Amino acid sequence: MTEDYICSGYQAFFRHLEAIIETKGGYING
């Protein structure tokens, strides 16, 4: 139960990180 929560949070964190990198790289203009 706890491990599933951490795993889902880990994936969400990296998705957020990728979005930030793409924005800083100018890949997403908005």
mmCIF file of the N, C-alpha and C atoms, coordinates in Angstrom:
data_MODEL
# 
_entry.id   MODEL 
# 
loop_
_atom_site.group_PDB 
_atom_site.id 
_atom_site.type_symbol 
_atom_site.label_atom_id 
_atom_site.label_alt_id 
_atom_site.label_comp_id 
_atom_site.label_asym_id 
_atom_site.label_entity_id 
_atom_site.label_seq_id 
_atom_site.pdbx_PDB_ins_code 
_atom_site.Cartn_x 
_atom_site.Cartn_y 
_atom_site.Cartn_z 
_atom_site.occupancy 
_atom_site.B_iso_or_equiv 
_atom_site.pdbx_formal_charge 
_atom_site.auth_seq_id 
_atom_site.auth_comp_id 
_atom_site.auth_asym_id 
_atom_site.auth_atom_id 
_atom_site.pdbx_PDB_model_num 
ATOM 1  N N  . MET A 1 1  ? 0.843  -1.200 0.000   1.00 0.00 ? 1  MET A N  1 
ATOM 2  C CA . MET A 1 1  ? 0.000  0.000  0.000   1.00 0.00 ? 1  MET A CA 1 
ATOM 3  C C  . MET A 1 1  ? 0.876  1.247  0.000   1.00 0.00 ? 1  MET A C  1 
ATOM 4  N N  . THR A 1 2  ? 1.824  1.284  0.927   1.00 0.00 ? 2  THR A N  1 
ATOM 5  C CA . THR A 1 2  ? 2.720  2.440  0.993   1.00 0.00 ? 2  THR A CA 1 
ATOM 6  C C  . THR A 1 2  ? 3.626  2.487  -0.234  1.00 0.00 ? 2  THR A C  1 
ATOM 7  N N  . GLU A 1 3  ? 4.096  1.329  -0.668  1.00 0.00 ? 3  GLU A N  1 
ATOM 8  C CA . GLU A 1 3  ? 4.996  1.285  -1.819  1.00 0.00 ? 3  GLU A CA 1 
ATOM 9  C C  . GLU A 1 3  ? 4.298  1.772  -3.079  1.00 0.00 ? 3  GLU A C  1 
ATOM 10 N N  . ASP A 1 4  ? 3.019  1.403  -3.223  1.00 0.00 ? 4  ASP A N  1 
ATOM 11 C CA . ASP A 1 4  ? 2.266  1.850  -4.401  1.00 0.00 ? 4  ASP A CA 1 
ATOM 12 C C  . ASP A 1 4  ? 2.131  3.368  -4.401  1.00 0.00 ? 4  ASP A C  1 
ATOM 13 N N  . TYR A 1 5  ? 1.923  3.930  -3.221  1.00 0.00 ? 5  TYR A N  1 
ATOM 14 C CA . TYR A 1 5  ? 1.771  5.380  -3.102  1.00 0.00 ? 5  TYR A CA 1 
ATOM 15 C C  . TYR A 1 5  ? 3.069  6.072  -3.489  1.00 0.00 ? 5  TYR A C  1 
ATOM 16 N N  . ILE A 1 6  ? 4.193  5.524  -3.036  1.00 0.00 ? 6  ILE A N  1 
ATOM 17 C CA . ILE A 1 6  ? 5.496  6.121  -3.343  1.00 0.00 ? 6  ILE A CA 1 
ATOM 18 C C  . ILE A 1 6  ? 5.780  5.993  -4.838  1.00 0.00 ? 6  ILE A C  1 
ATOM 19 N N  . CYS A 1 7  ? 5.453  4.850  -5.409  1.00 0.00 ? 7  CYS A N  1 
ATOM 20 C CA . CYS A 1 7  ? 5.726  4.620  -6.830  1.00 0.00 ? 7  CYS A CA 1 
ATOM 21 C C  . CYS A 1 7  ? 4.935  5.598  -7.689  1.00 0.00 ? 7  CYS A C  1 
ATOM 22 N N  . SER A 1 8  ? 3.661  5.783  -7.383  1.00 0.00 ? 8  SER A N  1 
ATOM 23 C CA . SER A 1 8  ? 2.820  6.695  -8.160  1.00 0.00 ? 8  SER A CA 1 
ATOM 24 C C  . SER A 1 8  ? 3.313  8.128  -7.996  1.00 0.00 ? 8  SER A C  1 
ATOM 25 N N  . GLY A 1 9  ? 3.735  8.474  -6.783  1.00 0.00 ? 9  GLY A N  1 
ATOM 26 C CA . GLY A 1 9  ? 4.245  9.813  -6.528  1.00 0.00 ? 9  GLY A CA 1 
ATOM 27 C C  . GLY A 1 9  ? 5.560  10.032 -7.267  1.00 0.00 ? 9  GLY A C  1 
ATOM 28 N N  . TYR A 1 10 ? 6.357  8.972  -7.364  1.00 0.00 ? 10 TYR A N  1 
ATOM 29 C CA . TYR A 1 10 ? 7.645  9.054  -8.051  1.00 0.00 ? 10 TYR A CA 1 
ATOM 30 C C  . TYR A 1 10 ? 7.435  9.329  -9.534  1.00 0.00 ? 10 TYR A C  1 
ATOM 31 N N  . GLN A 1 11 ? 6.474  8.627  -10.135 1.00 0.00 ? 11 GLN A N  1 
ATOM 32 C CA . GLN A 1 11 ? 6.182  8.823  -11.555 1.00 0.00 ? 11 GLN A CA 1 
ATOM 33 C C  . GLN A 1 11 ? 5.645  10.225 -11.799 1.00 0.00 ? 11 GLN A C  1 
ATOM 34 N N  . ALA A 1 12 ? 4.767  10.693 -10.906 1.00 0.00 ? 12 ALA A N  1 
ATOM 35 C CA . ALA A 1 12 ? 4.184  12.025 -11.054 1.00 0.00 ? 12 ALA A CA 1 
ATOM 36 C C  . ALA A 1 12 ? 5.275  13.082 -10.948 1.00 0.00 ? 12 ALA A C  1 
ATOM 37 N N  . PHE A 1 13 ? 6.240  12.847 -10.038 1.00 0.00 ? 13 PHE A N  1 
ATOM 38 C CA . PHE A 1 13 ? 7.329  13.794 -9.851  1.00 0.00 ? 13 PHE A CA 1 
ATOM 39 C C  . PHE A 1 13 ? 8.174  13.908 -11.115 1.00 0.00 ? 13 PHE A C  1 
ATOM 40 N N  . PHE A 1 14 ? 8.484  12.762 -11.740 1.00 0.00 ? 14 PHE A N  1 
ATOM 41 C CA . PHE A 1 14 ? 9.317  12.798 -12.938 1.00 0.00 ? 14 PHE A CA 1 
ATOM 42 C C  . PHE A 1 14 ? 8.566  13.396 -14.117 1.00 0.00 ? 14 PHE A C  1 
ATOM 43 N N  . ARG A 1 15 ? 7.258  13.149 -14.178 1.00 0.00 ? 15 ARG A N  1 
ATOM 44 C CA . ARG A 1 15 ? 6.463  13.771 -15.253 1.00 0.00 ? 15 ARG A CA 1 
ATOM 45 C C  . ARG A 1 15 ? 6.491  15.282 -15.105 1.00 0.00 ? 15 ARG A C  1 
ATOM 46 N N  . HIS A 1 16 ? 6.394  15.755 -13.874 1.00 0.00 ? 16 HIS A N  1 
ATOM 47 C CA . HIS A 1 16 ? 6.442  17.187 -13.607 1.00 0.00 ? 16 HIS A CA 1 
ATOM 48 C C  . HIS A 1 16 ? 7.814  17.730 -13.955 1.00 0.00 ? 16 HIS A C  1 
ATOM 49 N N  . LEU A 1 17 ? 8.848  16.962 -13.637 1.00 0.00 ? 17 LEU A N  1 
ATOM 50 C CA . LEU A 1 17 ? 10.220 17.374 -13.918 1.00 0.00 ? 17 LEU A CA 1 
ATOM 51 C C  . LEU A 1 17 ? 10.430 17.491 -15.430 1.00 0.00 ? 17 LEU A C  1 
ATOM 52 N N  . GLU A 1 18 ? 9.911  16.520 -16.176 1.00 0.00 ? 18 GLU A N  1 
ATOM 53 C CA . GLU A 1 18 ? 10.052 16.552 -17.633 1.00 0.00 ? 18 GLU A CA 1 
ATOM 54 C C  . GLU A 1 18 ? 9.364  17.778 -18.213 1.00 0.00 ? 18 GLU A C  1 
ATOM 55 N N  . ALA A 1 19 ? 8.202  18.126 -17.662 1.00 0.00 ? 19 ALA A N  1 
ATOM 56 C CA . ALA A 1 19 ? 7.464  19.292 -18.145 1.00 0.00 ? 19 ALA A CA 1 
ATOM 57 C C  . ALA A 1 19 ? 8.275  20.559 -17.911 1.00 0.00 ? 19 ALA A C  1 
ATOM 58 N N  . ILE A 1 20 ? 8.936  20.641 -16.757 1.00 0.00 ? 20 ILE A N  1 
ATOM 59 C CA . ILE A 1 20 ? 9.754  21.820 -16.448 1.00 0.00 ? 20 ILE A CA 1 
ATOM 60 C C  . ILE A 1 20 ? 10.937 21.898 -17.407 1.00 0.00 ? 20 ILE A C  1 
ATOM 61 N N  . ILE A 1 21 ? 11.580 20.772 -17.661 1.00 0.00 ? 21 ILE A N  1 
ATOM 62 C CA . ILE A 1 21 ? 12.744 20.756 -18.555 1.00 0.00 ? 21 ILE A CA 1 
ATOM 63 C C  . ILE A 1 21 ? 12.329 21.174 -19.963 1.00 0.00 ? 21 ILE A C  1 
ATOM 64 N N  . GLU A 1 22 ? 11.189 20.641 -20.418 1.00 0.00 ? 22 GLU A N  1 
ATOM 65 C CA . GLU A 1 22 ? 10.714 20.985 -21.759 1.00 0.00 ? 22 GLU A CA 1 
ATOM 66 C C  . GLU A 1 22 ? 10.400 22.464 -21.863 1.00 0.00 ? 22 GLU A C  1 
ATOM 67 N N  . THR A 1 23 ? 9.820  23.022 -20.805 1.00 0.00 ? 23 THR A N  1 
ATOM 68 C CA . THR A 1 23 ? 9.463  24.438 -20.813 1.00 0.00 ? 23 THR A CA 1 
ATOM 69 C C  . THR A 1 23 ? 10.723 25.291 -20.832 1.00 0.00 ? 23 THR A C  1 
ATOM 70 N N  . LYS A 1 24 ? 11.705 24.929 -20.017 1.00 0.00 ? 24 LYS A N  1 
ATOM 71 C CA . LYS A 1 24 ? 12.952 25.692 -19.967 1.00 0.00 ? 24 LYS A CA 1 
ATOM 72 C C  . LYS A 1 24 ? 13.702 25.579 -21.288 1.00 0.00 ? 24 LYS A C  1 
ATOM 73 N N  . GLY A 1 25 ? 13.561 24.430 -21.970 1.00 0.00 ? 25 GLY A N  1 
ATOM 74 C CA . GLY A 1 25 ? 14.249 24.215 -23.240 1.00 0.00 ? 25 GLY A CA 1 
ATOM 75 C C  . GLY A 1 25 ? 13.544 24.914 -24.381 1.00 0.00 ? 25 GLY A C  1 
ATOM 76 N N  . GLY A 1 26 ? 12.379 25.488 -24.117 1.00 0.00 ? 26 GLY A N  1 
ATOM 77 C CA . GLY A 1 26 ? 11.647 26.172 -25.163 1.00 0.00 ? 26 GLY A CA 1 
ATOM 78 C C  . GLY A 1 26 ? 10.872 25.201 -26.032 1.00 0.00 ? 26 GLY A C  1 
ATOM 79 N N  . TYR A 1 27 ? 10.802 23.917 -25.584 1.00 0.00 ? 27 TYR A N  1 
ATOM 80 C CA . TYR A 1 27 ? 10.089 22.917 -26.357 1.00 0.00 ? 27 TYR A CA 1 
ATOM 81 C C  . TYR A 1 27 ? 8.597  23.188 -26.324 1.00 0.00 ? 27 TYR A C  1 
ATOM 82 N N  . ILE A 1 28 ? 8.121  23.728 -25.171 1.00 0.00 ? 28 ILE A N  1 
ATOM 83 C CA . ILE A 1 28 ? 6.710  24.107 -25.040 1.00 0.00 ? 28 ILE A CA 1 
ATOM 84 C C  . ILE A 1 28 ? 6.625  25.617 -24.861 1.00 0.00 ? 28 ILE A C  1 
ATOM 85 N N  . ASN A 1 29 ? 5.953  26.293 -25.771 1.00 0.00 ? 29 ASN A N  1 
ATOM 86 C CA . ASN A 1 29 ? 5.812  27.739 -25.646 1.00 0.00 ? 29 ASN A CA 1 
ATOM 87 C C  . ASN A 1 29 ? 4.431  28.059 -25.112 1.00 0.00 ? 29 ASN A C  1 
ATOM 88 N N  . GLY A 1 30 ? 4.408  28.749 -23.946 1.00 0.00 ? 30 GLY A N  1 
ATOM 89 C CA . GLY A 1 30 ? 3.101  29.035 -23.372 1.00 0.00 ? 30 GLY A CA 1 
ATOM 90 C C  . GLY A 1 30 ? 3.215  30.022 -22.241 1.00 0.00 ? 30 GLY A C  1 
# 
